[in-house]
Amino acid sequence: MRWYSLLAIYLLFWTFAFFLVLPWGIRTSDEMGERMIPGQAPSAPHAPQLGRKLLVTTALSAAGFLLFVANWEYGWITRDAFFAIFFDPAQPR
């Protein structure tokens, strides 16, 4: 597989992982017992901890990407094996 294909796939894994990690540990100012800033939305996070989330996202996406590449190289789960999970292999498609 070419390097730019690998980069594009990694960025897809990273984006997916970021949206999974983004809501973890979010607390609003009301939940934290803090006063809201004038004009602040009631649902706005008090401390989003983006640095920590970026590190977790990078670790999760790297693990998923490495599993993807290993499966690509070694063929652990083939297309036919994947479709056999959802469809009866005895029935023609």
Biopython code that builds the backbone (N, CA, C, O; Angstrom):
import numpy as np
from Bio.PDB.StructureBuilder import StructureBuilder

atoms = [
    (1, "MET", "N", (0.853, -1.165, 0.000)),
    (1, "MET", "CA", (0.000, 0.000, 0.000)),
    (1, "MET", "C", (0.905, 1.236, 0.000)),
    (1, "MET", "O", (1.944, 1.251, 0.660)),
    (2, "ARG", "N", (0.516, 2.239, -0.721)),
    (2, "ARG", "CA", (1.324, 3.449, -0.832)),
    (2, "ARG", "C", (1.238, 4.285, 0.445)),
    (2, "ARG", "O", (0.282, 4.172, 1.212)),
    (3, "TRP", "N", (2.266, 5.138, 0.660)),
    (3, "TRP", "CA", (2.356, 5.902, 1.899)),
    (3, "TRP", "C", (1.199, 6.887, 2.036)),
    (3, "TRP", "O", (0.711, 7.110, 3.143)),
    (4, "TYR", "N", (0.755, 7.475, 0.936)),
    (4, "TYR", "CA", (-0.326, 8.459, 1.045)),
    (4, "TYR", "C", (-1.666, 7.773, 1.294)),
    (4, "TYR", "O", (-2.565, 8.379, 1.878)),
    (5, "SER", "N", (-1.814, 6.535, 0.868)),
    (5, "SER", "CA", (-3.015, 5.778, 1.219)),
    (5, "SER", "C", (-3.013, 5.464, 2.710)),
    (5, "SER", "O", (-4.042, 5.572, 3.376)),
    (6, "LEU", "N", (-1.855, 5.077, 3.227)),
    (6, "LEU", "CA", (-1.730, 4.804, 4.658)),
    (6, "LEU", "C", (-2.002, 6.064, 5.475)),
    (6, "LEU", "O", (-2.669, 6.004, 6.508)),
    (7, "LEU", "N", (-1.488, 7.204, 5.016)),
    (7, "LEU", "CA", (-1.723, 8.468, 5.723)),
    (7, "LEU", "C", (-3.205, 8.815, 5.734)),
    (7, "LEU", "O", (-3.735, 9.223, 6.768)),
    (8, "ALA", "N", (-3.876, 8.662, 4.611)),
    (8, "ALA", "CA", (-5.308, 8.965, 4.537)),
    (8, "ALA", "C", (-6.110, 8.042, 5.461)),
    (8, "ALA", "O", (-7.041, 8.488, 6.131)),
    (9, "ILE", "N", (-5.751, 6.773, 5.495)),
    (9, "ILE", "CA", (-6.460, 5.826, 6.364)),
    (9, "ILE", "C", (-6.193, 6.162, 7.826)),
    (9, "ILE", "O", (-7.108, 6.097, 8.648)),
    (10, "TYR", "N", (-4.943, 6.523, 8.169)),
    (10, "TYR", "CA", (-4.642, 6.910, 9.549)),
    (10, "TYR", "C", (-5.449, 8.146, 9.947)),
    (10, "TYR", "O", (-5.975, 8.206, 11.058)),
    (11, "LEU", "N", (-5.551, 9.117, 9.066)),
    (11, "LEU", "CA", (-6.334, 10.323, 9.384)),
    (11, "LEU", "C", (-7.809, 9.991, 9.587)),
    (11, "LEU", "O", (-8.475, 10.617, 10.412)),
    (12, "LEU", "N", (-8.322, 9.023, 8.850)),
    (12, "LEU", "CA", (-9.700, 8.578, 9.083)),
    (12, "LEU", "C", (-9.839, 7.929, 10.459)),
    (12, "LEU", "O", (-10.798, 8.199, 11.182)),
    (13, "PHE", "N", (-8.884, 7.076, 10.818)),
    (13, "PHE", "CA", (-8.900, 6.475, 12.152)),
    (13, "PHE", "C", (-8.799, 7.555, 13.226)),
    (13, "PHE", "O", (-9.509, 7.492, 14.230)),
    (14, "TRP", "N", (-7.927, 8.544, 13.029)),
    (14, "TRP", "CA", (-7.717, 9.589, 14.017)),
    (14, "TRP", "C", (-8.992, 10.421, 14.194)),
    (14, "TRP", "O", (-9.388, 10.714, 15.322)),
    (15, "THR", "N", (-9.625, 10.796, 13.099)),
    (15, "THR", "CA", (-10.848, 11.596, 13.172)),
    (15, "THR", "C", (-11.962, 10.829, 13.866)),
    (15, "THR", "O", (-12.669, 11.384, 14.706)),
    (16, "PHE", "N", (-12.122, 9.564, 13.523)),
    (16, "PHE", "CA", (-13.144, 8.734, 14.166)),
    (16, "PHE", "C", (-12.876, 8.623, 15.665)),
    (16, "PHE", "O", (-13.793, 8.761, 16.475)),
    (17, "ALA", "N", (-11.617, 8.372, 16.034)),
    (17, "ALA", "CA", (-11.266, 8.253, 17.455)),
    (17, "ALA", "C", (-11.478, 9.581, 18.179)),
    (17, "ALA", "O", (-11.908, 9.586, 19.332)),
    (18, "PHE", "N", (-11.185, 10.703, 17.526)),
    (18, "PHE", "CA", (-11.363, 12.014, 18.167)),
    (18, "PHE", "C", (-12.826, 12.258, 18.509)),
    (18, "PHE", "O", (-13.142, 12.732, 19.600)),
    (19, "PHE", "N", (-13.714, 11.936, 17.584)),
    (19, "PHE", "CA", (-15.133, 12.142, 17.878)),
    (19, "PHE", "C", (-15.650, 11.165, 18.924)),
    (19, "PHE", "O", (-16.634, 11.460, 19.603)),
    (20, "LEU", "N", (-15.011, 10.010, 19.069)),
    (20, "LEU", "CA", (-15.373, 9.091, 20.148)),
    (20, "LEU", "C", (-14.893, 9.606, 21.503)),
    (20, "LEU", "O", (-15.604, 9.490, 22.501)),
    (21, "VAL", "N", (-13.693, 10.171, 21.537)),
    (21, "VAL", "CA", (-13.075, 10.610, 22.789)),
    (21, "VAL", "C", (-13.592, 11.976, 23.228)),
    (21, "VAL", "O", (-13.584, 12.271, 24.423)),
    (22, "LEU", "N", (-14.030, 12.797, 22.319)),
    (22, "LEU", "CA", (-14.408, 14.177, 22.622)),
    (22, "LEU", "C", (-15.390, 14.330, 23.785)),
    (22, "LEU", "O", (-15.172, 15.220, 24.608)),
    (23, "PRO", "N", (-16.445, 13.540, 23.917)),
    (23, "PRO", "CA", (-17.369, 13.766, 25.033)),
    (23, "PRO", "C", (-16.928, 13.170, 26.377)),
    (23, "PRO", "O", (-17.616, 13.371, 27.377)),
    (24, "TRP", "N", (-15.808, 12.449, 26.432)),
    (24, "TRP", "CA", (-15.377, 11.817, 27.679)),
    (24, "TRP", "C", (-15.052, 12.867, 28.744)),
    (24, "TRP", "O", (-14.284, 13.796, 28.496)),
    (25, "GLY", "N", (-15.630, 12.712, 29.900)),
    (25, "GLY", "CA", (-15.301, 13.547, 31.051)),
    (25, "GLY", "C", (-15.773, 14.985, 30.995)),
    (25, "GLY", "O", (-15.278, 15.818, 31.754)),
    (26, "ILE", "N", (-16.701, 15.297, 30.130)),
    (26, "ILE", "CA", (-17.180, 16.674, 30.010)),
    (26, "ILE", "C", (-18.128, 16.992, 31.158)),
    (26, "ILE", "O", (-19.072, 16.247, 31.424)),
    (27, "ARG", "N", (-17.867, 18.103, 31.834)),
    (27, "ARG", "CA", (-18.733, 18.615, 32.885)),
    (27, "ARG", "C", (-19.004, 20.083, 32.599)),
    (27, "ARG", "O", (-18.099, 20.828, 32.224)),
    (28, "THR", "N", (-20.238, 20.490, 32.776)),
    (28, "THR", "CA", (-20.591, 21.895, 32.569)),
    (28, "THR", "C", (-20.213, 22.694, 33.815)),
    (28, "THR", "O", (-19.912, 22.126, 34.865)),
    (29, "SER", "N", (-20.232, 24.015, 33.682)),
    (29, "SER", "CA", (-19.936, 24.871, 34.835)),
    (29, "SER", "C", (-20.936, 24.637, 35.953)),
    (29, "SER", "O", (-20.571, 24.675, 37.128)),
    (30, "ASP", "N", (-22.197, 24.394, 35.602)),
    (30, "ASP", "CA", (-23.226, 24.133, 36.606)),
    (30, "ASP", "C", (-22.915, 22.843, 37.370)),
    (30, "ASP", "O", (-23.062, 22.799, 38.592)),
    (31, "GLU", "N", (-22.490, 21.804, 36.665)),
    (31, "GLU", "CA", (-22.145, 20.540, 37.318)),
    (31, "GLU", "C", (-20.911, 20.676, 38.207)),
    (31, "GLU", "O", (-20.783, 19.963, 39.203)),
    (32, "MET", "N", (-20.003, 21.586, 37.853)),
    (32, "MET", "CA", (-18.788, 21.804, 38.635)),
    (32, "MET", "C", (-19.007, 22.775, 39.794)),
    (32, "MET", "O", (-18.123, 22.959, 40.631)),
    (33, "GLY", "N", (-20.179, 23.391, 39.841)),
    (33, "GLY", "CA", (-20.473, 24.350, 40.903)),
    (33, "GLY", "C", (-19.819, 25.698, 40.682)),
    (33, "GLY", "O", (-19.643, 26.456, 41.636)),
    (34, "GLU", "N", (-19.458, 26.013, 39.466)),
    (34, "GLU", "CA", (-18.822, 27.290, 39.121)),
    (34, "GLU", "C", (-19.847, 28.239, 38.518)),
    (34, "GLU", "O", (-20.880, 27.824, 37.993)),
    (35, "ARG", "N", (-19.528, 29.534, 38.610)),
    (35, "ARG", "CA", (-20.401, 30.530, 37.995)),
    (35, "ARG", "C", (-20.158, 30.558, 36.491)),
    (35, "ARG", "O", (-19.037, 30.365, 36.020)),
    (36, "MET", "N", (-21.230, 30.802, 35.752)),
    (36, "MET", "CA", (-21.111, 30.904, 34.301)),
    (36, "MET", "C", (-20.665, 32.304, 33.914)),
    (36, "MET", "O", (-21.016, 33.285, 34.569)),
    (37, "ILE", "N", (-19.890, 32.383, 32.843)),
    (37, "ILE", "CA", (-19.460, 33.659, 32.290)),
    (37, "ILE", "C", (-20.637, 34.232, 31.516)),
    (37, "ILE", "O", (-21.341, 33.474, 30.849)),
    (38, "PRO", "N", (-20.882, 35.549, 31.576)),
    (38, "PRO", "CA", (-21.995, 36.114, 30.803)),
    (38, "PRO", "C", (-21.856, 35.793, 29.315)),
    (38, "PRO", "O", (-20.802, 36.012, 28.717)),
    (39, "GLY", "N", (-22.926, 35.275, 28.730)),
    (39, "GLY", "CA", (-22.945, 34.894, 27.325)),
    (39, "GLY", "C", (-22.554, 33.446, 27.086)),
    (39, "GLY", "O", (-22.614, 32.966, 25.954)),
    (40, "GLN", "N", (-22.156, 32.747, 28.136)),
    (40, "GLN", "CA", (-21.751, 31.350, 28.000)),
    (40, "GLN", "C", (-22.977, 30.464, 27.838)),
    (40, "GLN", "O", (-23.978, 30.651, 28.529)),
    (41, "ALA", "N", (-22.903, 29.501, 26.927)),
    (41, "ALA", "CA", (-23.997, 28.546, 26.754)),
    (41, "ALA", "C", (-24.033, 27.622, 27.970)),
    (41, "ALA", "O", (-22.982, 27.225, 28.473)),
    (42, "PRO", "N", (-25.228, 27.276, 28.445)),
    (42, "PRO", "CA", (-25.318, 26.393, 29.614)),
    (42, "PRO", "C", (-24.686, 25.017, 29.380)),
    (42, "PRO", "O", (-24.281, 24.354, 30.334)),
    (43, "SER", "N", (-24.602, 24.592, 28.133)),
    (43, "SER", "CA", (-24.046, 23.270, 27.833)),
    (43, "SER", "C", (-22.544, 23.305, 27.555)),
    (43, "SER", "O", (-21.953, 22.263, 27.274)),
    (44, "ALA", "N", (-21.919, 24.469, 27.626)),
    (44, "ALA", "CA", (-20.487, 24.576, 27.335)),
    (44, "ALA", "C", (-19.659, 23.854, 28.397)),
    (44, "ALA", "O", (-19.960, 23.957, 29.587)),
    (45, "PRO", "N", (-18.623, 23.127, 27.983)),
    (45, "PRO", "CA", (-17.805, 22.417, 28.968)),
    (45, "PRO", "C", (-17.007, 23.395, 29.826)),
    (45, "PRO", "O", (-16.548, 24.435, 29.353)),
    (46, "HIS", "N", (-16.854, 23.032, 31.106)),
    (46, "HIS", "CA", (-16.090, 23.875, 32.032)),
    (46, "HIS", "C", (-14.598, 23.785, 31.730)),
    (46, "HIS", "O", (-13.924, 24.809, 31.617)),
    (47, "ALA", "N", (-14.081, 22.571, 31.602)),
    (47, "ALA", "CA", (-12.665, 22.343, 31.281)),
    (47, "ALA", "C", (-12.590, 21.187, 30.282)),
    (47, "ALA", "O", (-12.631, 20.026, 30.690)),
    (48, "PRO", "N", (-12.482, 21.477, 28.980)),
    (48, "PRO", "CA", (-12.551, 20.421, 27.970)),
    (48, "PRO", "C", (-11.357, 19.469, 27.952)),
    (48, "PRO", "O", (-11.484, 18.374, 27.405)),
    (49, "GLN", "N", (-10.207, 19.828, 28.521)),
    (49, "GLN", "CA", (-9.007, 18.977, 28.576)),
    (49, "GLN", "C", (-8.622, 18.459, 27.186)),
    (49, "GLN", "O", (-8.456, 17.255, 26.988)),
    (50, "LEU", "N", (-8.483, 19.368, 26.242)),
    (50, "LEU", "CA", (-8.196, 18.960, 24.864)),
    (50, "LEU", "C", (-6.827, 18.306, 24.690)),
    (50, "LEU", "O", (-6.682, 17.399, 23.871)),
    (51, "GLY", "N", (-5.832, 18.747, 25.437)),
    (51, "GLY", "CA", (-4.507, 18.139, 25.319)),
    (51, "GLY", "C", (-4.534, 16.656, 25.667)),
    (51, "GLY", "O", (-3.966, 15.829, 24.954)),
    (52, "ARG", "N", (-5.194, 16.335, 26.758)),
    (52, "ARG", "CA", (-5.321, 14.930, 27.168)),
    (52, "ARG", "C", (-6.107, 14.135, 26.129)),
    (52, "ARG", "O", (-5.762, 12.994, 25.819)),
    (53, "LYS", "N", (-7.158, 14.740, 25.597)),
    (53, "LYS", "CA", (-7.975, 14.048, 24.606)),
    (53, "LYS", "C", (-7.210, 13.822, 23.305)),
    (53, "LYS", "O", (-7.411, 12.804, 22.643)),
    (54, "LEU", "N", (-6.343, 14.751, 22.930)),
    (54, "LEU", "CA", (-5.530, 14.566, 21.737)),
    (54, "LEU", "C", (-4.557, 13.402, 21.912)),
    (54, "LEU", "O", (-4.329, 12.634, 20.978)),
    (55, "LEU", "N", (-3.985, 13.272, 23.109)),
    (55, "LEU", "CA", (-3.079, 12.145, 23.371)),
    (55, "LEU", "C", (-3.825, 10.814, 23.348)),
    (55, "LEU", "O", (-3.340, 9.845, 22.764)),
    (56, "VAL", "N", (-4.988, 10.757, 23.970)),
    (56, "VAL", "CA", (-5.785, 9.527, 23.972)),
    (56, "VAL", "C", (-6.231, 9.190, 22.555)),
    (56, "VAL", "O", (-6.208, 8.028, 22.150)),
    (57, "THR", "N", (-6.635, 10.209, 21.808)),
    (57, "THR", "CA", (-7.055, 10.000, 20.419)),
    (57, "THR", "C", (-5.913, 9.431, 19.586)),
    (57, "THR", "O", (-6.114, 8.497, 18.809)),
    (58, "THR", "N", (-4.730, 9.983, 19.744)),
    (58, "THR", "CA", (-3.576, 9.514, 18.982)),
    (58, "THR", "C", (-3.239, 8.070, 19.337)),
    (58, "THR", "O", (-2.913, 7.274, 18.456)),
    (59, "ALA", "N", (-3.314, 7.729, 20.615)),
    (59, "ALA", "CA", (-3.022, 6.352, 21.035)),
    (59, "ALA", "C", (-4.066, 5.374, 20.487)),
    (59, "ALA", "O", (-3.713, 4.316, 19.966)),
    (60, "LEU", "N", (-5.340, 5.725, 20.603)),
    (60, "LEU", "CA", (-6.395, 4.843, 20.098)),
    (60, "LEU", "C", (-6.324, 4.678, 18.582)),
    (60, "LEU", "O", (-6.466, 3.571, 18.062)),
    (61, "SER", "N", (-6.105, 5.778, 17.887)),
    (61, "SER", "CA", (-6.054, 5.690, 16.425)),
    (61, "SER", "C", (-4.819, 4.926, 15.968)),
    (61, "SER", "O", (-4.883, 4.199, 14.978)),
    (62, "ALA", "N", (-3.696, 5.075, 16.668)),
    (62, "ALA", "CA", (-2.493, 4.318, 16.309)),
    (62, "ALA", "C", (-2.722, 2.819, 16.507)),
    (62, "ALA", "O", (-2.318, 2.012, 15.670)),
    (63, "ALA", "N", (-3.366, 2.450, 17.610)),
    (63, "ALA", "CA", (-3.641, 1.030, 17.862)),
    (63, "ALA", "C", (-4.579, 0.460, 16.796)),
    (63, "ALA", "O", (-4.327, -0.620, 16.262)),
    (64, "GLY", "N", (-5.644, 1.173, 16.492)),
    (64, "GLY", "CA", (-6.576, 0.715, 15.462)),
    (64, "GLY", "C", (-5.917, 0.642, 14.090)),
    (64, "GLY", "O", (-6.146, -0.300, 13.331)),
    (65, "PHE", "N", (-5.107, 1.633, 13.781)),
    (65, "PHE", "CA", (-4.421, 1.664, 12.490)),
    (65, "PHE", "C", (-3.424, 0.520, 12.367)),
    (65, "PHE", "O", (-3.321, -0.101, 11.309)),
    (66, "LEU", "N", (-2.693, 0.237, 13.430)),
    (66, "LEU", "CA", (-1.737, -0.872, 13.388)),
    (66, "LEU", "C", (-2.446, -2.210, 13.214)),
    (66, "LEU", "O", (-1.954, -3.087, 12.504)),
    (67, "LEU", "N", (-3.594, -2.369, 13.855)),
    (67, "LEU", "CA", (-4.377, -3.587, 13.640)),
    (67, "LEU", "C", (-4.866, -3.679, 12.196)),
    (67, "LEU", "O", (-4.856, -4.756, 11.600)),
    (68, "PHE", "N", (-5.291, -2.551, 11.638)),
    (68, "PHE", "CA", (-5.734, -2.524, 10.245)),
    (68, "PHE", "C", (-4.607, -2.926, 9.300)),
    (68, "PHE", "O", (-4.806, -3.752, 8.409)),
    (69, "VAL", "N", (-3.433, -2.347, 9.493)),
    (69, "VAL", "CA", (-2.292, -2.649, 8.617)),
    (69, "VAL", "C", (-1.865, -4.107, 8.778)),
    (69, "VAL", "O", (-1.543, -4.771, 7.792)),
    (70, "ALA", "N", (-1.860, -4.607, 10.015)),
    (70, "ALA", "CA", (-1.502, -6.011, 10.232)),
    (70, "ALA", "C", (-2.505, -6.935, 9.542)),
    (70, "ALA", "O", (-2.116, -7.935, 8.939)),
    (71, "ASN", "N", (-3.780, -6.605, 9.629)),
    (71, "ASN", "CA", (-4.793, -7.402, 8.935)),
    (71, "ASN", "C", (-4.605, -7.311, 7.425)),
    (71, "ASN", "O", (-4.801, -8.303, 6.723)),
    (72, "TRP", "N", (-4.235, -6.163, 6.920)),
    (72, "TRP", "CA", (-3.991, -5.991, 5.487)),
    (72, "TRP", "C", (-2.822, -6.871, 5.036)),
    (72, "TRP", "O", (-2.874, -7.498, 3.978)),
    (73, "GLU", "N", (-1.777, -6.905, 5.851)),
    (73, "GLU", "CA", (-0.585, -7.666, 5.489)),
    (73, "GLU", "C", (-0.782, -9.179, 5.648)),
    (73, "GLU", "O", (-0.357, -9.955, 4.792)),
    (74, "TYR", "N", (-1.427, -9.591, 6.745)),
    (74, "TYR", "CA", (-1.518, -11.014, 7.056)),
    (74, "TYR", "C", (-2.853, -11.639, 6.693)),
    (74, "TYR", "O", (-2.972, -12.864, 6.705)),
    (75, "GLY", "N", (-3.862, -10.840, 6.371)),
    (75, "GLY", "CA", (-5.140, -11.359, 5.914)),
    (75, "GLY", "C", (-5.908, -12.158, 6.951)),
    (75, "GLY", "O", (-6.486, -13.196, 6.628)),
    (76, "TRP", "N", (-5.924, -11.688, 8.194)),
    (76, "TRP", "CA", (-6.640, -12.390, 9.256)),
    (76, "TRP", "C", (-8.140, -12.439, 8.982)),
    (76, "TRP", "O", (-8.764, -13.493, 9.106)),
    (77, "ILE", "N", (-8.712, -11.309, 8.612)),
    (77, "ILE", "CA", (-10.147, -11.237, 8.312)),
    (77, "ILE", "C", (-10.282, -10.846, 6.849)),
    (77, "ILE", "O", (-9.959, -9.722, 6.464)),
    (78, "THR", "N", (-10.756, -11.773, 6.046)),
    (78, "THR", "CA", (-10.920, -11.500, 4.621)),
    (78, "THR", "C", (-12.303, -10.914, 4.362)),
    (78, "THR", "O", (-13.155, -10.863, 5.249)),
    (79, "ARG", "N", (-12.498, -10.478, 3.135)),
    (79, "ARG", "CA", (-13.797, -9.924, 2.754)),
    (79, "ARG", "C", (-14.889, -10.983, 2.892)),
    (79, "ARG", "O", (-15.970, -10.697, 3.406)),
    (80, "ASP", "N", (-14.612, -12.187, 2.440)),
    (80, "ASP", "CA", (-15.603, -13.264, 2.526)),
    (80, "ASP", "C", (-15.913, -13.625, 3.976)),
    (80, "ASP", "O", (-17.066, -13.893, 4.313)),
    (81, "ALA", "N", (-14.899, -13.636, 4.833)),
    (81, "ALA", "CA", (-15.129, -13.946, 6.247)),
    (81, "ALA", "C", (-15.961, -12.847, 6.904)),
    (81, "ALA", "O", (-16.803, -13.128, 7.757)),
    (82, "PHE", "N", (-15.726, -11.606, 6.510)),
    (82, "PHE", "CA", (-16.497, -10.490, 7.062)),
    (82, "PHE", "C", (-17.967, -10.585, 6.665)),
    (82, "PHE", "O", (-18.854, -10.419, 7.502)),
    (83, "PHE", "N", (-18.220, -10.854, 5.387)),
    (83, "PHE", "CA", (-19.604, -10.953, 4.925)),
    (83, "PHE", "C", (-20.301, -12.193, 5.471)),
    (83, "PHE", "O", (-21.527, -12.207, 5.581)),
    (84, "ALA", "N", (-19.549, -13.229, 5.815)),
    (84, "ALA", "CA", (-20.150, -14.439, 6.390)),
    (84, "ALA", "C", (-20.752, -14.163, 7.761)),
    (84, "ALA", "O", (-21.629, -14.901, 8.210)),
    (85, "ILE", "N", (-20.297, -13.124, 8.424)),
    (85, "ILE", "CA", (-20.870, -12.746, 9.724)),
    (85, "ILE", "C", (-22.305, -12.274, 9.543)),
    (85, "ILE", "O", (-23.159, -12.565, 10.381)),
    (86, "PHE", "N", (-22.584, -11.554, 8.469)),
    (86, "PHE", "CA", (-23.887, -10.925, 8.264)),
    (86, "PHE", "C", (-24.805, -11.690, 7.319)),
    (86, "PHE", "O", (-26.026, -11.549, 7.378)),
    (87, "PHE", "N", (-24.218, -12.489, 6.461)),
    (87, "PHE", "CA", (-25.013, -13.200, 5.460)),
    (87, "PHE", "C", (-24.715, -14.695, 5.533)),
    (87, "PHE", "O", (-23.626, -15.099, 5.940)),
    (88, "ASP", "N", (-25.661, -15.488, 5.149)),
    (88, "ASP", "CA", (-25.488, -16.943, 5.114)),
    (88, "ASP", "C", (-24.591, -17.276, 3.923)),
    (88, "ASP", "O", (-24.948, -16.984, 2.782)),
    (89, "PRO", "N", (-23.419, -17.891, 4.178)),
    (89, "PRO", "CA", (-22.509, -18.184, 3.054)),
    (89, "PRO", "C", (-23.088, -19.196, 2.062)),
    (89, "PRO", "O", (-22.644, -19.251, 0.915)),
    (90, "ALA", "N", (-24.065, -19.993, 2.482)),
    (90, "ALA", "CA", (-24.650, -20.985, 1.583)),
    (90, "ALA", "C", (-25.582, -20.327, 0.559)),
    (90, "ALA", "O", (-25.825, -20.891, -0.508)),
    (91, "GLN", "N", (-26.098, -19.152, 0.876)),
    (91, "GLN", "CA", (-27.008, -18.440, -0.030)),
    (91, "GLN", "C", (-26.200, -17.563, -0.995)),
    (91, "GLN", "O", (-25.311, -16.831, -0.560)),
    (92, "PRO", "N", (-26.496, -17.628, -2.285)),
    (92, "PRO", "CA", (-25.790, -16.754, -3.238)),
    (92, "PRO", "C", (-26.226, -15.300, -3.048)),
    (92, "PRO", "O", (-27.369, -15.018, -2.689)),
    (93, "ARG", "N", (-25.295, -14.394, -3.295)),
    (93, "ARG", "CA", (-25.597, -12.965, -3.151)),
    (93, "ARG", "C", (-26.086, -12.387, -4.444)),
    (93, "ARG", "O", (-26.389, -11.196, -4.512)),
]
sb = StructureBuilder()
sb.init_structure("model")
sb.init_model(0)
sb.init_chain("A")
sb.init_seg("    ")
for serial, (resi, resn, name, xyz) in enumerate(atoms, 1):
    if name == "N":
        sb.init_residue(resn, " ", resi, " ")
    sb.init_atom(name, np.array(xyz, "f"), 0.0, 1.0, " ", f" {name:<3s}", serial, name[0])
structure = sb.get_structure()
